[in-house]
């Protein structure tokens, strides 16, 4: 029997509140950018068709379920060297799968000794190693991708503070919120070839006066990356070792106010719907930029136009066109399948769903349905036939045009 994990609503609320961070301030340097993205909830549409920007190529990958690979949540996913790496914060593990979904191995090294972590906080993958951050012990641990054997560890928090990390063009980038560290007040650091000298970017003098939800979030696209900070309307570009403002998001809608000055009162201070909380997620391909914007909603009011708690902004970088829609999109190529842009990797849109949700759809949505794309229908029904409520997640991968 698979272990079901339930989270107390009070604990979940505290987790959300603890993720609220101070928003944007003007760092030293020039913030000017000619690229403006306008966001207006009144111009949002009910349904955005992902099929217009994807081709007919797809993959449906059920992640193999074994006693050693019971995924509670997908908190981070990376694809490297034809393997899928998934960090599960609840299970405190990194699971590795082949591209067909077959379970390959995992890192589960909880403990206090060398190569062990007290708390698995963040993960990234290079061509040769898996790097994890242990916030409780203040260290970074490196494991070999080929064997998952422990290589080395470093007390990285003696030098810098970070809230996430990723690799880009041979560099490891460490994303910081607005926390001071021994290296100074910087929102981004980088390191190459395991040397002790950190490059520093985006300095700040003091914590800003506005609040936002979540911490810094990044999106890697080839040899460059985008970076956002909650409460900040600037999307930064990281390229060729430089960091600079790439886009500015301008909101027509009112932003939240914090009249009480307390993070925990953010919804009490803003009881009306439609106030902008901030940008809280970002994904990017060669042509397209997706980012989610959280807004306030009125209590006990159904989710209808103008009252969603989250919108996605789709921006076509080549045509300078913007579409705003509630987070759930459609894909007309596969008979209006539901799509959430969970992650974009190498111009592939990756969405995932829990097995029990898919089985629910099979019973109430798919029953007796004929799909436009027969190959998609055949593969989906093949996967559904093998699922149980206790099965692992299923990945859907679409190629972006």
Secondary structure per residue as TSV (DSSP state, phi and psi in degrees):
chain	resnum	aa	ss	phi	psi
A	1	X	-	360.0	131.6
A	2	X	-	-77.9	137.8
A	3	X	-	-70.0	125.7
A	4	X	-	-99.0	128.1
A	5	X	-	-105.7	123.5
A	6	X	-	-112.6	142.0
A	7	X	-	-112.9	124.2
A	8	X	-	-59.5	136.2
A	9	X	H	-62.4	-33.0
A	10	X	H	-66.8	-41.6
A	11	X	H	-65.3	-41.9
A	12	X	H	-60.7	-40.5
A	13	X	H	-62.7	-40.7
A	14	X	H	-65.1	-36.6
A	15	X	H	-62.1	-44.7
A	16	X	H	-63.4	-45.0
A	17	X	H	-63.3	-40.4
A	18	X	H	-66.6	-19.0
A	19	X	T	-86.1	-7.6
A	20	X	-	-73.1	128.3
A	21	X	E	-128.0	162.0
A	22	X	E	-64.1	140.0
A	23	X	-	-85.1	-144.2
A	24	X	-	-87.6	141.1
A	25	X	-	-130.0	161.6
A	26	X	-	-81.2	113.4
A	27	X	-	-74.6	168.5
A	28	X	S	-62.7	136.0
A	29	X	S	115.4	177.9
A	30	X	-	-87.5	127.1
A	31	X	-	-102.3	4.8
A	32	X	-	-69.3	141.7
A	33	X	-	-149.3	143.9
A	34	X	S	-86.4	-10.2
A	35	X	-	-93.7	110.8
A	36	X	E	-114.7	131.7
A	37	X	E	-112.8	120.6
A	38	X	E	-94.8	134.4
A	39	X	E	-122.7	121.7
A	40	X	-	-142.3	111.6
A	41	X	G	-58.7	-34.8
A	42	X	G	-61.9	-19.7
A	43	X	G	-99.5	10.8
A	44	X	-	-73.3	155.3
A	45	X	B	-112.3	159.3
A	46	X	S	-71.5	-41.1
A	47	X	-	-134.6	130.5
A	48	X	-	-109.4	131.2
A	49	X	B	-93.7	102.8
A	50	X	G	-63.3	-24.4
A	51	X	G	-59.7	-21.9
A	52	X	G	-72.7	-17.9
A	53	X	T	-121.8	8.0
A	54	X	E	-120.3	158.8
A	55	X	E	-98.1	-172.8
A	56	X	E	-83.4	2.1
A	57	X	E	-79.9	137.5
A	58	X	E	-151.5	162.3
A	59	X	E	-136.2	135.2
A	60	X	E	-118.0	114.0
A	61	X	E	-120.6	102.9
A	62	X	E	-77.0	124.2
A	63	X	-	-75.5	124.8
A	64	X	-	-56.2	137.4
A	65	X	-	-105.4	117.3
A	66	X	-	-132.3	173.7
A	67	X	T	-63.1	-24.5
A	68	X	T	-96.0	-1.4
A	69	X	-	-135.8	51.4
A	70	X	-	-89.7	103.6
A	71	X	-	-82.8	126.5
A	72	X	S	-87.5	-42.1
A	73	X	-	-155.2	148.6
A	74	X	-	-98.2	102.4
A	75	X	-	-95.5	-23.1
A	76	X	E	-158.0	141.4
A	77	X	E	-135.6	134.8
A	78	X	E	-135.5	149.1
A	79	X	E	-119.7	123.0
A	80	X	E	-146.7	130.9
A	81	X	T	52.6	45.1
A	82	X	T	60.6	31.1
A	83	X	E	-132.6	150.1
A	84	X	E	-103.4	125.1
A	85	X	E	-111.5	125.0
A	86	X	E	-125.2	124.9
A	87	X	E	-95.5	128.1
A	88	X	E	-116.0	106.2
A	89	X	T	-68.2	-37.1
A	90	X	T	-66.8	-42.1
A	91	X	T	-82.7	-8.7
A	92	X	T	54.7	46.2
A	93	X	E	-141.5	156.8
A	94	X	E	-112.6	117.7
A	95	X	E	-99.4	141.7
A	96	X	E	-122.9	133.1
A	97	X	E	-129.5	151.4
A	98	X	E	-72.6	167.8
A	99	X	T	-69.3	-13.0
A	100	X	T	-91.7	3.9
A	101	X	S	94.7	-3.9
A	102	X	-	-69.2	132.2
A	103	X	E	-66.2	131.4
A	104	X	E	-111.0	-37.2
A	105	X	E	170.3	179.9
A	106	X	E	-153.8	159.8
A	107	X	E	-108.1	118.2
A	108	X	-	-142.6	91.3
A	109	X	-	-125.6	50.2
A	110	X	B	-70.6	133.3
A	111	X	S	160.2	-169.4
A	112	X	S	-115.3	-4.9
A	113	X	S	-87.8	-178.1
A	114	X	T	-59.7	133.6
A	115	X	T	79.4	4.1
A	116	X	-	-115.2	152.8
A	117	X	B	-122.1	141.9
A	118	X	S	-77.7	-32.1
A	119	X	S	-151.8	120.9
A	120	X	E	-77.1	110.6
A	121	X	E	-103.0	-47.8
A	122	X	E	-145.6	160.2
A	123	X	E	-145.9	148.0
A	124	X	E	-147.4	165.3
A	125	X	E	-129.9	132.0
A	126	X	-	-105.7	-177.8
A	127	X	S	-64.3	-26.4
A	128	X	S	-117.7	-11.9
A	129	X	E	-150.0	159.3
A	130	X	E	-107.6	125.7
A	131	X	E	-108.8	131.5
A	132	X	E	-126.3	150.9
A	133	X	E	-109.7	131.6
A	134	X	E	-110.7	103.4
A	135	X	T	-68.3	-36.3
A	136	X	T	-66.2	-40.4
A	137	X	T	-91.2	-9.6
A	138	X	T	68.6	35.1
A	139	X	E	-135.0	161.4
A	140	X	E	-110.2	133.8
A	141	X	E	-119.8	139.7
A	142	X	E	-118.7	131.7
A	143	X	E	-123.3	148.7
A	144	X	E	-76.5	130.7
A	145	X	T	-67.6	-31.5
A	146	X	T	-71.9	-28.6
A	147	X	T	-132.5	-11.2
A	148	X	-	66.3	16.3
A	149	X	-	-74.6	147.4
A	150	X	E	-66.8	133.3
A	151	X	E	-106.4	-59.7
A	152	X	E	-161.4	169.6
A	153	X	E	-144.2	159.2
A	154	X	E	-144.4	138.5
A	155	X	-	-77.7	74.9
A	156	X	G	-67.9	-29.1
A	157	X	G	-74.6	-5.7
A	158	X	G	-69.6	-18.7
A	159	X	T	-111.2	-49.8
A	160	X	-	-133.9	166.3
A	161	X	-	-113.5	142.4
A	162	X	-	-145.4	157.0
A	163	X	S	-120.7	3.6
A	164	X	E	-175.1	169.6
A	165	X	E	-152.8	154.5
A	166	X	E	-155.1	164.1
A	167	X	E	-110.4	145.1
A	168	X	E	-155.7	120.0
A	169	X	T	52.1	43.0
A	170	X	T	82.7	-2.9
A	171	X	E	-103.7	149.2
A	172	X	E	-102.5	123.6
A	173	X	E	-104.9	133.4
A	174	X	E	-113.4	117.2
A	175	X	E	-92.5	127.7
A	176	X	-	-112.6	152.0
A	177	X	-	-84.3	-124.2
A	178	X	S	-110.0	30.5
A	179	X	-	-90.6	139.5
A	180	X	-	-74.9	156.8
A	181	X	-	-148.4	174.9
A	182	X	T	-62.3	-24.6
A	183	X	T	-84.0	-5.6
A	184	X	-	111.4	-176.9
A	185	X	S	-90.2	90.2
A	186	X	E	-135.7	146.0
A	187	X	E	-93.7	-4.2
A	188	X	E	-153.6	137.8
A	189	X	E	-130.0	157.2
A	190	X	E	-140.4	157.6
A	191	X	E	-146.4	143.5
A	192	X	E	-134.0	139.2
A	193	X	T	58.9	33.2
A	194	X	T	55.8	31.8
A	195	X	-	-88.7	167.6
A	196	X	S	-90.9	-7.1
A	197	X	-	-87.9	122.0
A	198	X	-	-98.9	133.4
A	199	X	E	-79.7	148.2
A	200	X	E	-126.6	139.2
A	201	X	E	-138.4	159.8
A	202	X	E	53.7	66.4
A	203	X	E	-69.1	156.1
A	204	X	-	-142.4	151.4
A	205	X	S	-93.9	-38.7
A	206	X	S	-153.0	167.0
A	207	X	-	-67.3	142.3
A	208	X	-	-72.6	173.5
A	209	X	S	-97.9	-5.6
A	210	X	-	-109.2	162.6
A	211	X	E	-118.1	154.5
A	212	X	E	-145.8	174.5
A	213	X	S	-104.7	145.6
A	214	X	S	71.1	175.5
A	215	X	-	-103.6	-166.3
A	216	X	-	-61.7	144.8
A	217	X	E	-135.2	143.4
A	218	X	E	-125.3	165.1
A	219	X	E	-141.6	123.3
A	220	X	E	-95.7	132.5
A	221	X	E	-136.0	97.4
A	222	X	T	67.1	-121.8
A	223	X	T	-99.3	20.4
A	224	X	E	-142.9	166.8
A	225	X	E	-144.8	156.8
A	226	X	E	-113.1	151.9
A	227	X	E	-142.9	132.4
A	228	X	E	-124.8	154.7
A	229	X	-	-124.5	132.5
A	230	X	T	-59.5	138.5
A	231	X	T	81.6	-2.5
A	232	X	-	-112.7	136.5
A	233	X	-	-96.7	9.5
A	234	X	E	-100.9	134.5
A	235	X	E	-104.3	116.3
A	236	X	E	-89.3	150.5
A	237	X	E	-111.4	135.2
A	238	X	E	-113.6	117.1
A	239	X	E	-156.3	135.8
A	240	X	T	51.6	38.6
A	241	X	T	77.9	3.7
A	242	X	E	-112.1	153.6
A	243	X	E	-128.8	126.6
A	244	X	E	-152.7	158.2
A	245	X	E	-68.0	128.6
A	246	X	E	-104.6	-40.2
A	247	X	E	-139.7	153.3
A	248	X	E	-121.6	130.9
A	249	X	E	-96.1	124.2
A	250	X	E	-110.4	123.7
A	251	X	E	-99.9	130.5
A	252	X	S	-78.1	-33.5
A	253	X	S	-74.4	155.1
A	254	X	-	-69.0	146.3
A	255	X	B	-90.9	164.3
A	256	X	-	-66.5	151.9
A	257	X	-	-116.3	155.2
A	258	X	-	-124.9	70.2
A	259	X	T	-63.1	-29.8
A	260	X	T	-83.2	-17.9
A	261	X	-	74.3	13.3
A	262	X	-	-119.7	131.3
A	263	X	G	-58.7	-41.9
A	264	X	G	-67.6	-12.3
A	265	X	G	-100.5	15.6
A	266	X	H	-58.1	-40.1
A	267	X	H	-80.8	-30.7
A	268	X	H	-68.8	-36.2
A	269	X	H	-73.0	-17.9
A	270	X	-	-132.2	73.3
A	271	X	-	-73.9	-17.8
A	272	X	S	-85.0	160.4
A	273	X	S	-87.6	159.1
A	274	X	-	88.9	7.1
A	275	X	-	-86.6	138.6
A	276	X	E	-76.8	122.8
A	277	X	E	-87.2	-44.9
A	278	X	E	156.7	172.3
A	279	X	E	-80.8	129.6
A	280	X	E	-129.2	3.5
A	281	X	E	-160.0	153.2
A	282	X	E	-150.3	142.1
A	283	X	E	-141.6	150.7
A	284	X	E	-150.6	141.2
A	285	X	-	-121.3	-172.0
A	286	X	S	-60.1	-39.1
A	287	X	S	-104.2	-25.9
A	288	X	E	-123.6	150.2
A	289	X	E	-128.0	128.0
A	290	X	E	-118.2	133.7
A	291	X	E	-144.9	144.3
A	292	X	E	-94.4	142.4
A	293	X	E	-123.6	125.0
A	294	X	E	-89.0	138.4
A	295	X	E	-132.3	161.7
A	296	X	-	-79.8	153.2
A	297	X	-	-132.5	153.5
A	298	X	-	-76.4	138.7
A	299	X	T	-63.6	143.1
A	300	X	T	60.0	25.9
A	301	X	-	-112.9	134.5
A	302	X	-	-62.8	151.4
A	303	X	-	-74.7	102.7
A	304	X	-	-133.7	177.6
A	305	X	T	-50.8	129.5
A	306	X	T	84.1	-0.6
A	307	X	-	-131.2	18.3
A	308	X	-	-74.7	154.1
A	309	X	S	-89.8	-10.9
A	310	X	E	-151.9	136.8
A	311	X	E	-121.6	151.5
A	312	X	E	-108.0	134.8
A	313	X	E	-104.6	118.3
A	314	X	E	-99.4	125.5
A	315	X	E	-124.8	120.9
A	316	X	E	-86.1	108.7
A	317	X	T	-68.0	-30.7
A	318	X	T	-77.3	-37.5
A	319	X	T	-99.5	-4.8
A	320	X	T	55.2	46.8
A	321	X	E	-117.0	144.0
A	322	X	E	-126.3	135.7
A	323	X	E	-128.8	133.4
A	324	X	E	-116.4	131.6
A	325	X	E	-150.3	156.9
A	326	X	E	-57.4	152.3
A	327	X	S	-53.0	-31.8
A	328	X	-	-83.3	122.7
A	329	X	E	-105.3	179.7
A	330	X	E	-123.7	160.7
A	331	X	E	-132.0	100.6
A	332	X	G	-66.8	-22.5
A	333	X	G	-63.4	-26.4
A	334	X	G	-121.6	42.1
A	335	X	T	61.7	49.7
A	336	X	S	56.4	44.9
A	337	X	E	-65.8	142.9
A	338	X	E	-70.9	139.1
A	339	X	E	-139.0	129.3
A	340	X	-	-114.7	130.6
A	341	X	-	-78.4	84.5
A	342	X	-	-72.9	-40.5
A	343	X	E	-159.9	144.4
A	344	X	E	-117.0	124.1
A	345	X	E	-132.8	123.5
A	346	X	T	52.4	47.2
A	347	X	T	61.8	23.7
A	348	X	E	-115.4	128.2
A	349	X	E	-86.3	123.1
A	350	X	E	-114.6	124.2
A	351	X	E	-127.5	149.2
A	352	X	E	-139.0	155.2
A	353	X	E	-138.9	150.1
A	354	X	-	-74.0	147.4
A	355	X	H	-59.3	-43.1
A	356	X	H	-66.2	-28.5
A	357	X	H	-70.4	-39.8
A	358	X	H	-65.1	-40.1
A	359	X	H	-66.3	-33.8
A	360	X	H	-63.6	-42.0
A	361	X	H	-66.5	-37.4
A	362	X	I	-60.0	-36.7
A	363	X	I	-77.9	-37.7
A	364	X	I	-111.5	-15.0
A	365	X	I	-118.6	-47.0
A	366	X	I	-80.9	-20.0
A	367	X	T	-56.3	120.9
A	368	X	T	73.0	7.6
A	369	X	-	-87.7	140.8
A	370	X	-	-107.6	123.7
A	371	X	-	-87.9	150.9
A	372	X	S	-65.7	-42.4
A	373	X	S	-96.2	105.9
A	374	X	H	-66.3	-35.5
A	375	X	H	-64.5	-40.6
A	376	X	H	-64.5	-45.0
A	377	X	H	-59.7	-45.0
A	378	X	H	-62.9	-46.1
A	379	X	H	-67.7	-41.3
A	380	X	H	-62.6	-45.4
A	381	X	H	-68.3	-32.4
A	382	X	H	-63.0	-43.1
A	383	X	H	-68.3	-44.8
A	384	X	H	-60.9	-34.5
A	385	X	H	-65.3	-23.0
A	386	X	H	-97.9	-7.2
A	387	X	-	-84.6	151.8
A	388	X	-	-128.7	171.2
A	389	X	T	-60.5	-23.8
A	390	X	T	-95.1	4.6
A	391	X	S	-71.6	160.4
A	392	X	-	-72.5	174.8
A	393	X	-	-61.5	161.5
A	394	X	E	-118.5	128.3
A	395	X	E	-93.5	138.7
A	396	X	E	-117.0	124.1
A	397	X	E	-122.7	125.8
A	398	X	E	-121.4	143.3
A	399	X	E	-85.0	127.8
A	400	X	E	-81.9	141.0
A	401	X	-	-69.3	360.0
